[in-house]
Amino acid sequence: MTSLRTNSSWIEPYFIRDICIDPPLVLAPMEGVTNKTFRRLIRSIGGQGLTYTEFVASKALKDRGKKALAMAEFDSDERPIAIQIYGNDPQIMAQAAEVVEDLGASIIDINMGCPSKKVCANSGGSALMKDPLHAVAIVRAVRAAISVPLTVKMRSGFDHTQRNAPELSYMCQEEGAEGITIHWRTREDRYGGQRAIDKITETKSKLSIPVIANGDIIDAESAIQMYKETGCDGIMIGRGAIRNPWVFQEIKTLLSGRQYTPPNPQERRIILERFIERYREDFRYEKHSIGKIKQIAKYFYSGLPNGEDLRRSILRSKTVDEIESHIQDFFGSHT
Ligand SMILES: Cc1cc2nc3c(=O)[nH]c(=O)nc-3n(C[C@H](O)[C@H](O)[C@H](O)COP(=O)(O)O)c2cc1C
């Protein structure tokens, strides 16, 4: 059992227009991870106030491509849900946003943070941070096309010579964005770099809309540190939620000043088995589902004695049945 001395205002909800994000803990968009099945897993444990789809290409959405529409799918009780779109053409982004609004998104989010070569080569994702006027032209076009709230997710800058998140965020706000998420890294940092959250703090001091802080939050202590140092309105968690899907519950409980009991091995087993079963149902072709299950389930071992053995056996498995039997054997010896 863990407890922490906290300031209860850290866990106060924030609002994106009239949408209450309560608790102010957000599941980050993650390509290949935060599909409907993974988000169901997180929601079944709870503690998050908002979930994001993985990013969806605006061009494919505008053309109502089958794969893009599947990526934007969400359960009818998944509320609020933010659907994230990416691209570089303001008109195509606006048309994609209309499609997403029709699908029933609570919030539409524009990606200005993706570091991938493929996305940046087409001047989308974090490459937009290098061209603020073009970036805000996208915000303007999308804003004019939809009536639901619009938010933007970016990095602190493209590289260390251009850490312009506060200025660009302000411009986005003036064009009608209603929330900004900032991952403290630059595009150049990718997933490394030295922790520097000064641009989140500066953005928060400049803006009147909510600012959500992101990057390396993995537990209540790192969440509190981020709140204290930046004054942010909410926090977003990505990789920490893959490694530990209970992270939102843990933070919510501890920041509310209550004691937290982490899940025992049997609770972990039940969740993991349910997750795999859903994957099997949602991804019809075994080859596809096994790759996805391996990508995500390999993290679930963390913190368990001999968990590394489970990770290795999951990665070596050739069928979903094999994965399930390794999980049964593993947890059978941890009762
Ligand atoms: C596998 C993976 C896929 C990601 N895909 C997206 C994405 O589709 N859209 C986006 O804005 N950020 C994406 N990100 C970045 C995360 O949303 C987040 O900003 C980043 O991982 C830092 O947060 P963390 O330290 O809590 O993981 C991705 C990150 C990972 C690890």
The ligand as an ORCA input file, in Angstrom:
! r2SCAN-3c Opt
* xyz 0 1
  C       4.307      3.853    -30.025
  C       4.014      5.338    -29.988
  C       3.150      5.885    -30.909
  C       2.841      7.261    -30.869
  N       1.913      7.764    -31.734
  C       1.508      9.063    -31.594
  C       0.408      9.570    -32.355
  O      -0.235      8.855    -33.140
  N       0.073     10.878    -32.174
  C       0.740     11.708    -31.297
  O       0.404     12.885    -31.160
  N       1.762     11.235    -30.562
  C       2.134      9.938    -30.665
  N       3.109      9.450    -29.855
  C       3.680     10.334    -28.803
  C       2.893     10.189    -27.485
  O       1.564     10.617    -27.631
  C       3.574     11.005    -26.365
  O       3.581     12.360    -26.737
  C       5.008     10.557    -26.108
  O       5.110      9.139    -26.068
  C       5.544     11.141    -24.785
  O       4.741     10.749    -23.710
  P       5.134      9.524    -22.722
  O       6.513      9.804    -22.200
  O       4.081      9.539    -21.667
  O       5.128      8.270    -23.558
  C       3.455      8.097    -29.908
  C       4.345      7.531    -28.990
  C       4.625      6.176    -29.006
  C       5.568      5.600    -27.983
*
